[in-house]
Amino acid sequence: MENILGATYVIAEKPGARNRTPYWVMQMPTAIVPDHSTIFTPIFRDLLITLLQNVTAGR
């Protein structure tokens, strides 16, 4: 779980999801990703770095 913009986020598999691709489909506030084209904002970059560091550290 990560605290970004004063909120805590977690990536969790959706129970019963039919999607078995290696992609993450997420919903998040527009303060992090404002639209489909503008995804690599500084805050989103920081979120990804933190999540990937936690995954590789086994958390």
C-alpha positions, 0 to 999 in steps of 0.5 A: 500500500502506498500513500500518495496525495494523502490517500492510500492505494493498493493493487489488488486482483479483481475477484472473478476477473476474466482478464488474464493478460499481463496488463494492469487495468486501474482506476485512479484520481485525475490528480495522478493521471489526468487523461488517457494521453497524459500518463507519465506525470511526476506523481504517477512516475513516483507511484510506479517507482514505489510500487515496483520497488515494493514488488521487487523487495517482496513486500 
